[in-house]
C-alpha cells in the first residue's frame, strides 16, 4: 500500500509506504487482476466508486505504482 495519510494498519505480509503522514486523502485506488478500482469517501462517509476492467489501464497503473514505490 502507498498511503497518503497517517491512518492504516499492516496485516500479515502487507507492506506500507507513505507519501505523507500528515496529508489526508479521501480517495483510494486498488490495482488488481487486470482491473483498477477507484473509491471516494464522501463528506457523508458514503463510498462512491467504479471498477474499470482494462488490461492496458491496469498495466499503466501498475507501472506507475511500482515506480512510485521504488522512489519512496
PyMOL Python script that loads the backbone (N, CA, C, O; Angstrom):
from pymol import cmd

cmd.read_pdbstr("""\
ATOM      1  N   UNK A   1       0.840  -1.182   0.000  1.00  0.00           N
ATOM      2  CA  UNK A   1       0.000   0.000   0.000  1.00  0.00           C
ATOM      3  C   UNK A   1       0.884   1.244   0.000  1.00  0.00           C
ATOM      4  O   UNK A   1       1.883   1.311   0.717  1.00  0.00           O
ATOM      5  N   UNK A   2       0.507   2.213  -0.804  1.00  0.00           N
ATOM      6  CA  UNK A   2       1.103   3.552  -0.720  1.00  0.00           C
ATOM      7  C   UNK A   2       0.014   4.433  -0.143  1.00  0.00           C
ATOM      8  O   UNK A   2      -1.015   4.653  -0.780  1.00  0.00           O
ATOM      9  N   UNK A   3       0.232   4.931   1.045  1.00  0.00           N
ATOM     10  CA  UNK A   3      -0.766   5.721   1.763  1.00  0.00           C
ATOM     11  C   UNK A   3      -0.442   7.205   1.668  1.00  0.00           C
ATOM     12  O   UNK A   3       0.715   7.604   1.533  1.00  0.00           O
ATOM     13  N   UNK A   4      -1.502   8.013   1.742  1.00  0.00           N
ATOM     14  CA  UNK A   4      -1.293   9.460   1.693  1.00  0.00           C
ATOM     15  C   UNK A   4      -1.625  10.128   3.018  1.00  0.00           C
ATOM     16  O   UNK A   4      -1.652  11.357   3.094  1.00  0.00           O
ATOM     17  N   UNK A   5      -1.874   9.361   4.045  1.00  0.00           N
ATOM     18  CA  UNK A   5      -2.178   9.919   5.356  1.00  0.00           C
ATOM     19  C   UNK A   5      -1.713   8.989   6.450  1.00  0.00           C
ATOM     20  O   UNK A   5      -1.193   7.912   6.161  1.00  0.00           O
ATOM     21  N   UNK A   6      -1.887   9.378   7.705  1.00  0.00           N
ATOM     22  CA  UNK A   6      -1.333   8.632   8.827  1.00  0.00           C
ATOM     23  C   UNK A   6      -2.074   7.349   9.184  1.00  0.00           C
ATOM     24  O   UNK A   6      -1.541   6.520   9.922  1.00  0.00           O
ATOM     25  N   UNK A   7      -3.280   7.171   8.682  1.00  0.00           N
ATOM     26  CA  UNK A   7      -4.082   6.014   9.076  1.00  0.00           C
ATOM     27  C   UNK A   7      -3.660   4.759   8.346  1.00  0.00           C
ATOM     28  O   UNK A   7      -2.906   4.804   7.374  1.00  0.00           O
ATOM     29  N   UNK A   8      -4.160   3.642   8.835  1.00  0.00           N
ATOM     30  CA  UNK A   8      -3.916   2.363   8.172  1.00  0.00           C
ATOM     31  C   UNK A   8      -3.078   1.443   9.030  1.00  0.00           C
ATOM     32  O   UNK A   8      -2.220   1.881   9.797  1.00  0.00           O
ATOM     33  N   UNK A   9      -3.340   0.189   8.884  1.00  0.00           N
ATOM     34  CA  UNK A   9      -2.615  -0.839   9.622  1.00  0.00           C
ATOM     35  C   UNK A   9      -2.029  -1.835   8.642  1.00  0.00           C
ATOM     36  O   UNK A   9      -2.493  -1.962   7.509  1.00  0.00           O
ATOM     37  N   UNK A  10      -1.015  -2.532   9.089  1.00  0.00           N
ATOM     38  CA  UNK A  10      -0.386  -3.561   8.279  1.00  0.00           C
ATOM     39  C   UNK A  10      -0.861  -4.912   8.796  1.00  0.00           C
ATOM     40  O   UNK A  10      -0.839  -5.171   9.999  1.00  0.00           O
ATOM     41  N   UNK A  11      -1.289  -5.767   7.878  1.00  0.00           N
ATOM     42  CA  UNK A  11      -1.771  -7.094   8.230  1.00  0.00           C
ATOM     43  C   UNK A  11      -0.943  -8.136   7.503  1.00  0.00           C
ATOM     44  O   UNK A  11      -0.628  -7.967   6.326  1.00  0.00           O
ATOM     45  N   UNK A  12      -0.589  -9.209   8.189  1.00  0.00           N
ATOM     46  CA  UNK A  12       0.114 -10.314   7.543  1.00  0.00           C
ATOM     47  C   UNK A  12       1.405  -9.875   6.870  1.00  0.00           C
ATOM     48  O   UNK A  12       2.279  -9.287   7.507  1.00  0.00           O
ATOM     49  N   UNK A  13       1.518 -10.162   5.583  1.00  0.00           N
ATOM     50  CA  UNK A  13       2.722  -9.838   4.817  1.00  0.00           C
ATOM     51  C   UNK A  13       2.621  -8.498   4.100  1.00  0.00           C
ATOM     52  O   UNK A  13       3.456  -8.192   3.250  1.00  0.00           O
ATOM     53  N   UNK A  14       1.614  -7.696   4.429  1.00  0.00           N
ATOM     54  CA  UNK A  14       1.444  -6.396   3.782  1.00  0.00           C
ATOM     55  C   UNK A  14       2.647  -5.501   4.020  1.00  0.00           C
ATOM     56  O   UNK A  14       3.359  -5.637   5.015  1.00  0.00           O
ATOM     57  N   UNK A  15       2.856  -4.591   3.094  1.00  0.00           N
ATOM     58  CA  UNK A  15       3.860  -3.543   3.253  1.00  0.00           C
ATOM     59  C   UNK A  15       3.172  -2.214   3.007  1.00  0.00           C
ATOM     60  O   UNK A  15       2.213  -2.145   2.239  1.00  0.00           O
ATOM     61  N   UNK A  16       3.651  -1.155   3.652  1.00  0.00           N
ATOM     62  CA  UNK A  16       3.052   0.173   3.502  1.00  0.00           C
ATOM     63  C   UNK A  16       4.157   1.215   3.457  1.00  0.00           C
ATOM     64  O   UNK A  16       5.103   1.178   4.244  1.00  0.00           O
ATOM     65  N   UNK A  17       4.017   2.142   2.521  1.00  0.00           N
ATOM     66  CA  UNK A  17       4.882   3.318   2.451  1.00  0.00           C
ATOM     67  C   UNK A  17       3.969   4.528   2.384  1.00  0.00           C
ATOM     68  O   UNK A  17       2.827   4.423   1.937  1.00  0.00           O
ATOM     69  N   UNK A  18       4.466   5.680   2.825  1.00  0.00           N
ATOM     70  CA  UNK A  18       3.642   6.874   2.891  1.00  0.00           C
ATOM     71  C   UNK A  18       4.164   7.970   1.967  1.00  0.00           C
ATOM     72  O   UNK A  18       5.367   8.217   1.884  1.00  0.00           O
ATOM     73  N   UNK A  19       3.232   8.619   1.276  1.00  0.00           N
ATOM     74  CA  UNK A  19       3.569   9.841   0.547  1.00  0.00           C
ATOM     75  C   UNK A  19       3.777  10.949   1.572  1.00  0.00           C
ATOM     76  O   UNK A  19       4.715  11.741   1.479  1.00  0.00           O
ATOM     77  N   UNK A  20       2.885  10.981   2.542  1.00  0.00           N
ATOM     78  CA  UNK A  20       2.929  11.956   3.629  1.00  0.00           C
ATOM     79  C   UNK A  20       2.164  11.359   4.798  1.00  0.00           C
ATOM     80  O   UNK A  20       1.138  10.706   4.608  1.00  0.00           O
ATOM     81  N   UNK A  21       2.653  11.579   5.985  1.00  0.00           N
ATOM     82  CA  UNK A  21       1.919  11.082   7.153  1.00  0.00           C
ATOM     83  C   UNK A  21       1.003  12.171   7.708  1.00  0.00           C
ATOM     84  O   UNK A  21       0.330  11.956   8.716  1.00  0.00           O
ATOM     85  N   UNK A  22       0.972  13.345   7.057  1.00  0.00           N
ATOM     86  CA  UNK A  22       0.129  14.447   7.508  1.00  0.00           C
ATOM     87  C   UNK A  22      -1.075  14.654   6.603  1.00  0.00           C
ATOM     88  O   UNK A  22      -2.194  14.824   7.086  1.00  0.00           O
ATOM     89  N   UNK A  23      -0.851  14.641   5.294  1.00  0.00           N
ATOM     90  CA  UNK A  23      -1.928  14.920   4.345  1.00  0.00           C
ATOM     91  C   UNK A  23      -2.941  13.784   4.326  1.00  0.00           C
ATOM     92  O   UNK A  23      -2.576  12.609   4.351  1.00  0.00           O
ATOM     93  N   UNK A  24      -4.200  14.146   4.281  1.00  0.00           N
ATOM     94  CA  UNK A  24      -5.264  13.152   4.197  1.00  0.00           C
ATOM     95  C   UNK A  24      -5.887  13.194   2.816  1.00  0.00           C
ATOM     96  O   UNK A  24      -6.038  14.266   2.229  1.00  0.00           O
ATOM     97  N   UNK A  25      -6.243  12.047   2.303  1.00  0.00           N
ATOM     98  CA  UNK A  25      -6.907  11.966   1.013  1.00  0.00           C
ATOM     99  C   UNK A  25      -8.113  11.050   1.157  1.00  0.00           C
ATOM    100  O   UNK A  25      -7.979   9.913   1.609  1.00  0.00           O
ATOM    101  N   UNK A  26      -9.290  11.535   0.774  1.00  0.00           N
ATOM    102  CA  UNK A  26     -10.487  10.709   0.915  1.00  0.00           C
ATOM    103  C   UNK A  26     -10.716   9.781  -0.283  1.00  0.00           C
ATOM    104  O   UNK A  26     -11.855   9.429  -0.589  1.00  0.00           O
ATOM    105  N   UNK A  27      -9.639   9.390  -0.953  1.00  0.00           N
ATOM    106  CA  UNK A  27      -9.787   8.508  -2.114  1.00  0.00           C
ATOM    107  C   UNK A  27      -8.829   7.327  -2.016  1.00  0.00           C
ATOM    108  O   UNK A  27      -7.808   7.384  -1.331  1.00  0.00           O
ATOM    109  N   UNK A  28      -9.186   6.264  -2.716  1.00  0.00           N
ATOM    110  CA  UNK A  28      -8.383   5.052  -2.747  1.00  0.00           C
ATOM    111  C   UNK A  28      -8.350   4.526  -4.170  1.00  0.00           C
ATOM    112  O   UNK A  28      -9.308   4.691  -4.925  1.00  0.00           O
ATOM    113  N   UNK A  29      -7.244   3.894  -4.530  1.00  0.00           N
ATOM    114  CA  UNK A  29      -7.146   3.240  -5.830  1.00  0.00           C
ATOM    115  C   UNK A  29      -6.591   1.843  -5.577  1.00  0.00           C
ATOM    116  O   UNK A  29      -5.571   1.679  -4.907  1.00  0.00           O
ATOM    117  N   UNK A  30      -7.269   0.848  -6.115  1.00  0.00           N
ATOM    118  CA  UNK A  30      -6.821  -0.536  -5.999  1.00  0.00           C
ATOM    119  C   UNK A  30      -6.499  -1.045  -7.392  1.00  0.00           C
ATOM    120  O   UNK A  30      -7.268  -0.847  -8.332  1.00  0.00           O
ATOM    121  N   UNK A  31      -5.352  -1.704  -7.516  1.00  0.00           N
ATOM    122  CA  UNK A  31      -4.893  -2.232  -8.789  1.00  0.00           C
ATOM    123  C   UNK A  31      -4.773  -3.745  -8.600  1.00  0.00           C
ATOM    124  O   UNK A  31      -3.946  -4.209  -7.815  1.00  0.00           O
ATOM    125  N   UNK A  32      -5.598  -4.516  -9.319  1.00  0.00           N
ATOM    126  CA  UNK A  32      -5.608  -5.956  -9.092  1.00  0.00           C
ATOM    127  C   UNK A  32      -6.214  -6.697 -10.280  1.00  0.00           C
ATOM    128  O   UNK A  32      -7.138  -6.196 -10.920  1.00  0.00           O
ATOM    129  N   UNK A  33      -5.709  -7.857 -10.568  1.00  0.00           N
ATOM    130  CA  UNK A  33      -6.288  -8.814 -11.530  1.00  0.00           C
ATOM    131  C   UNK A  33      -6.795  -8.178 -12.820  1.00  0.00           C
ATOM    132  O   UNK A  33      -7.898  -8.491 -13.269  1.00  0.00           O
ATOM    133  N   UNK A  34      -6.004  -7.289 -13.423  1.00  0.00           N
ATOM    134  CA  UNK A  34      -6.414  -6.668 -14.676  1.00  0.00           C
ATOM    135  C   UNK A  34      -7.465  -5.589 -14.526  1.00  0.00           C
ATOM    136  O   UNK A  34      -8.091  -5.183 -15.506  1.00  0.00           O
ATOM    137  N   UNK A  35      -7.663  -5.120 -13.297  1.00  0.00           N
ATOM    138  CA  UNK A  35      -8.697  -4.113 -13.012  1.00  0.00           C
ATOM    139  C   UNK A  35      -8.111  -2.968 -12.198  1.00  0.00           C
ATOM    140  O   UNK A  35      -7.092  -3.124 -11.525  1.00  0.00           O
ATOM    141  N   UNK A  36      -8.771  -1.818 -12.268  1.00  0.00           N
ATOM    142  CA  UNK A  36      -8.434  -0.667 -11.435  1.00  0.00           C
ATOM    143  C   UNK A  36      -9.728  -0.196 -10.786  1.00  0.00           C
ATOM    144  O   UNK A  36     -10.692   0.121 -11.482  1.00  0.00           O
ATOM    145  N   UNK A  37      -9.754  -0.149  -9.468  1.00  0.00           N
ATOM    146  CA  UNK A  37     -10.912   0.341  -8.732  1.00  0.00           C
ATOM    147  C   UNK A  37     -10.561   1.696  -8.144  1.00  0.00           C
ATOM    148  O   UNK A  37      -9.491   1.871  -7.561  1.00  0.00           O
ATOM    149  N   UNK A  38     -11.464   2.652  -8.298  1.00  0.00           N
ATOM    150  CA  UNK A  38     -11.281   3.981  -7.713  1.00  0.00           C
ATOM    151  C   UNK A  38     -12.446   4.224  -6.762  1.00  0.00           C
ATOM    152  O   UNK A  38     -13.611   4.099  -7.140  1.00  0.00           O
ATOM    153  N   UNK A  39     -12.109   4.575  -5.516  1.00  0.00           N
ATOM    154  CA  UNK A  39     -13.114   4.717  -4.469  1.00  0.00           C
ATOM    155  C   UNK A  39     -12.927   6.064  -3.789  1.00  0.00           C
ATOM    156  O   UNK A  39     -11.806   6.473  -3.486  1.00  0.00           O
ATOM    157  N   UNK A  40     -14.041   6.745  -3.554  1.00  0.00           N
ATOM    158  CA  UNK A  40     -14.021   8.037  -2.878  1.00  0.00           C
ATOM    159  C   UNK A  40     -14.928   7.953  -1.656  1.00  0.00           C
ATOM    160  O   UNK A  40     -15.997   7.344  -1.707  1.00  0.00           O
ATOM    161  N   UNK A  41     -14.497   8.566  -0.562  1.00  0.00           N
ATOM    162  CA  UNK A  41     -15.312   8.637   0.645  1.00  0.00           C
ATOM    163  C   UNK A  41     -15.906  10.037   0.698  1.00  0.00           C
ATOM    164  O   UNK A  41     -15.177  11.017   0.851  1.00  0.00           O
ATOM    165  N   UNK A  42     -17.232  10.135   0.572  1.00  0.00           N
ATOM    166  CA  UNK A  42     -17.912  11.426   0.583  1.00  0.00           C
ATOM    167  C   UNK A  42     -17.943  12.042   1.969  1.00  0.00           C
ATOM    168  O   UNK A  42     -17.627  11.387   2.963  1.00  0.00           O
ATOM    169  N   UNK A  43     -18.328  13.305   2.023  1.00  0.00           N
ATOM    170  CA  UNK A  43     -18.416  14.004   3.312  1.00  0.00           C
ATOM    171  C   UNK A  43     -19.437  13.348   4.234  1.00  0.00           C
ATOM    172  O   UNK A  43     -19.380  13.512   5.453  1.00  0.00           O
ATOM    173  N   UNK A  44     -20.370  12.605   3.647  1.00  0.00           N
ATOM    174  CA  UNK A  44     -21.364  11.868   4.429  1.00  0.00           C
ATOM    175  C   UNK A  44     -20.869  10.479   4.821  1.00  0.00           C
ATOM    176  O   UNK A  44     -21.636   9.670   5.342  1.00  0.00           O
ATOM    177  N   UNK A  45     -19.576  10.199   4.570  1.00  0.00           N
ATOM    178  CA  UNK A  45     -18.929   8.920   4.867  1.00  0.00           C
ATOM    179  C   UNK A  45     -19.403   7.775   3.967  1.00  0.00           C
ATOM    180  O   UNK A  45     -19.065   6.620   4.222  1.00  0.00           O
ATOM    181  N   UNK A  46     -20.171   8.070   2.931  1.00  0.00           N
ATOM    182  CA  UNK A  46     -20.594   7.038   1.992  1.00  0.00           C
ATOM    183  C   UNK A  46     -19.506   6.822   0.948  1.00  0.00           C
ATOM    184  O   UNK A  46     -18.810   7.758   0.555  1.00  0.00           O
ATOM    185  N   UNK A  47     -19.370   5.574   0.506  1.00  0.00           N
ATOM    186  CA  UNK A  47     -18.382   5.227  -0.508  1.00  0.00           C
ATOM    187  C   UNK A  47     -18.996   5.341  -1.899  1.00  0.00           C
ATOM    188  O   UNK A  47     -20.134   4.934  -2.131  1.00  0.00           O
ATOM    189  N   UNK A  48     -18.221   5.902  -2.810  1.00  0.00           N
ATOM    190  CA  UNK A  48     -18.609   6.004  -4.207  1.00  0.00           C
ATOM    191  C   UNK A  48     -17.428   5.487  -5.010  1.00  0.00           C
ATOM    192  O   UNK A  48     -16.282   5.816  -4.707  1.00  0.00           O
ATOM    193  N   UNK A  49     -17.690   4.689  -6.021  1.00  0.00           N
ATOM    194  CA  UNK A  49     -16.551   4.168  -6.759  1.00  0.00           C
ATOM    195  C   UNK A  49     -16.924   3.533  -8.074  1.00  0.00           C
ATOM    196  O   UNK A  49     -18.092   3.414  -8.446  1.00  0.00           O
ATOM    197  N   UNK A  50     -15.877   3.132  -8.755  1.00  0.00           N
ATOM    198  CA  UNK A  50     -16.035   2.458 -10.030  1.00  0.00           C
ATOM    199  C   UNK A  50     -14.898   1.458 -10.213  1.00  0.00           C
ATOM    200  O   UNK A  50     -13.805   1.641  -9.678  1.00  0.00           O
ATOM    201  N   UNK A  51     -15.162   0.421 -10.960  1.00  0.00           N
ATOM    202  CA  UNK A  51     -14.133  -0.564 -11.295  1.00  0.00           C
ATOM    203  C   UNK A  51     -14.008  -0.581 -12.813  1.00  0.00           C
ATOM    204  O   UNK A  51     -14.999  -0.714 -13.531  1.00  0.00           O
ATOM    205  N   UNK A  52     -12.785  -0.445 -13.285  1.00  0.00           N
ATOM    206  CA  UNK A  52     -12.517  -0.498 -14.715  1.00  0.00           C
ATOM    207  C   UNK A  52     -11.721  -1.765 -14.993  1.00  0.00           C
ATOM    208  O   UNK A  52     -10.644  -1.970 -14.433  1.00  0.00           O
ATOM    209  N   UNK A  53     -12.257  -2.605 -15.858  1.00  0.00           N
ATOM    210  CA  UNK A  53     -11.555  -3.824 -16.244  1.00  0.00           C
ATOM    211  C   UNK A  53     -10.960  -3.597 -17.627  1.00  0.00           C
ATOM    212  O   UNK A  53     -11.650  -3.703 -18.641  1.00  0.00           O
ATOM    213  N   UNK A  54      -9.671  -3.284 -17.649  1.00  0.00           N
ATOM    214  CA  UNK A  54      -8.971  -2.993 -18.896  1.00  0.00           C
ATOM    215  C   UNK A  54      -7.499  -3.313 -18.689  1.00  0.00           C
ATOM    216  O   UNK A  54      -6.842  -2.701 -17.847  1.00  0.00           O
ATOM    217  N   UNK A  55      -6.977  -4.267 -19.452  1.00  0.00           N
ATOM    218  CA  UNK A  55      -5.597  -4.713 -19.265  1.00  0.00           C
ATOM    219  C   UNK A  55      -4.594  -3.574 -19.444  1.00  0.00           C
ATOM    220  O   UNK A  55      -3.625  -3.487 -18.689  1.00  0.00           O
ATOM    221  N   UNK A  56      -4.806  -2.705 -20.423  1.00  0.00           N
ATOM    222  CA  UNK A  56      -3.862  -1.611 -20.670  1.00  0.00           C
ATOM    223  C   UNK A  56      -3.849  -0.604 -19.527  1.00  0.00           C
ATOM    224  O   UNK A  56      -2.784  -0.166 -19.094  1.00  0.00           O
ATOM    225  N   UNK A  57      -5.027  -0.238 -19.039  1.00  0.00           N
ATOM    226  CA  UNK A  57      -5.098   0.688 -17.903  1.00  0.00           C
ATOM    227  C   UNK A  57      -4.467   0.053 -16.668  1.00  0.00           C
ATOM    228  O   UNK A  57      -3.729   0.709 -15.933  1.00  0.00           O
ATOM    229  N   UNK A  58      -4.759  -1.221 -16.446  1.00  0.00           N
ATOM    230  CA  UNK A  58      -4.162  -1.946 -15.325  1.00  0.00           C
ATOM    231  C   UNK A  58      -2.635  -1.925 -15.415  1.00  0.00           C
ATOM    232  O   UNK A  58      -1.964  -1.627 -14.427  1.00  0.00           O
ATOM    233  N   UNK A  59      -2.087  -2.234 -16.576  1.00  0.00           N
ATOM    234  CA  UNK A  59      -0.630  -2.260 -16.748  1.00  0.00           C
ATOM    235  C   UNK A  59      -0.011  -0.890 -16.503  1.00  0.00           C
ATOM    236  O   UNK A  59       1.033  -0.789 -15.859  1.00  0.00           O
ATOM    237  N   UNK A  60      -0.639   0.155 -17.007  1.00  0.00           N
ATOM    238  CA  UNK A  60      -0.124   1.509 -16.792  1.00  0.00           C
ATOM    239  C   UNK A  60      -0.130   1.866 -15.314  1.00  0.00           C
ATOM    240  O   UNK A  60       0.858   2.390 -14.799  1.00  0.00           O
ATOM    241  N   UNK A  61      -1.232   1.587 -14.626  1.00  0.00           N
ATOM    242  CA  UNK A  61      -1.322   1.899 -13.199  1.00  0.00           C
ATOM    243  C   UNK A  61      -0.311   1.089 -12.392  1.00  0.00           C
ATOM    244  O   UNK A  61       0.250   1.587 -11.416  1.00  0.00           O
ATOM    245  N   UNK A  62      -0.083  -0.148 -12.796  1.00  0.00           N
ATOM    246  CA  UNK A  62       0.907  -0.988 -12.107  1.00  0.00           C
ATOM    247  C   UNK A  62       2.311  -0.431 -12.284  1.00  0.00           C
ATOM    248  O   UNK A  62       3.098  -0.421 -11.337  1.00  0.00           O
ATOM    249  N   UNK A  63       2.633   0.030 -13.483  1.00  0.00           N
ATOM    250  CA  UNK A  63       3.939   0.626 -13.750  1.00  0.00           C
ATOM    251  C   UNK A  63       4.129   1.888 -12.913  1.00  0.00           C
ATOM    252  O   UNK A  63       5.195   2.100 -12.334  1.00  0.00           O
ATOM    253  N   UNK A  64       3.095   2.725 -12.851  1.00  0.00           N
ATOM    254  CA  UNK A  64       3.172   3.958 -12.053  1.00  0.00           C
ATOM    255  C   UNK A  64       3.340   3.613 -10.569  1.00  0.00           C
ATOM    256  O   UNK A  64       4.157   4.223  -9.879  1.00  0.00           O
ATOM    257  N   UNK A  65       2.569   2.636 -10.077  1.00  0.00           N
ATOM    258  CA  UNK A  65       2.684   2.224  -8.675  1.00  0.00           C
ATOM    259  C   UNK A  65       4.093   1.732  -8.369  1.00  0.00           C
ATOM    260  O   UNK A  65       4.701   2.149  -7.383  1.00  0.00           O
ATOM    261  N   UNK A  66       4.609   0.846  -9.217  1.00  0.00           N
ATOM    262  CA  UNK A  66       5.944   0.281  -8.986  1.00  0.00           C
ATOM    263  C   UNK A  66       7.019   1.365  -8.977  1.00  0.00           C
ATOM    264  O   UNK A  66       7.924   1.330  -8.144  1.00  0.00           O
ATOM    265  N   UNK A  67       6.928   2.328  -9.896  1.00  0.00           N
ATOM    266  CA  UNK A  67       7.907   3.417  -9.943  1.00  0.00           C
ATOM    267  C   UNK A  67       7.817   4.282  -8.689  1.00  0.00           C
ATOM    268  O   UNK A  67       8.840   4.657  -8.117  1.00  0.00           O
ATOM    269  N   UNK A  68       6.599   4.598  -8.263  1.00  0.00           N
ATOM    270  CA  UNK A  68       6.426   5.410  -7.056  1.00  0.00           C
ATOM    271  C   UNK A  68       6.915   4.640  -5.827  1.00  0.00           C
ATOM    272  O   UNK A  68       7.581   5.215  -4.966  1.00  0.00           O
ATOM    273  N   UNK A  69       6.592   3.338  -5.735  1.00  0.00           N
ATOM    274  CA  UNK A  69       7.024   2.518  -4.602  1.00  0.00           C
ATOM    275  C   UNK A  69       8.559   2.552  -4.476  1.00  0.00           C
ATOM    276  O   UNK A  69       9.093   2.713  -3.378  1.00  0.00           O
ATOM    277  N   UNK A  70       9.250   2.402  -5.599  1.00  0.00           N
ATOM    278  CA  UNK A  70      10.712   2.396  -5.573  1.00  0.00           C
ATOM    279  C   UNK A  70      11.290   3.748  -5.180  1.00  0.00           C
ATOM    280  O   UNK A  70      12.395   3.813  -4.640  1.00  0.00           O
ATOM    281  N   UNK A  71      10.561   4.824  -5.442  1.00  0.00           N
ATOM    282  CA  UNK A  71      11.082   6.161  -5.132  1.00  0.00           C
ATOM    283  C   UNK A  71      10.836   6.576  -3.682  1.00  0.00           C
ATOM    284  O   UNK A  71      11.413   7.559  -3.217  1.00  0.00           O
ATOM    285  N   UNK A  72       9.987   5.839  -2.964  1.00  0.00           N
ATOM    286  CA  UNK A  72       9.688   6.195  -1.571  1.00  0.00           C
ATOM    287  C   UNK A  72      10.616   5.519  -0.593  1.00  0.00           C
ATOM    288  O   UNK A  72      10.491   5.719   0.616  1.00  0.00           O
TER     289      UNK A  72
END
""", "prot")
cmd.dss("prot")
cmd.show_as("cartoon", "prot")
cmd.util.cbc("prot")
cmd.orient("prot")
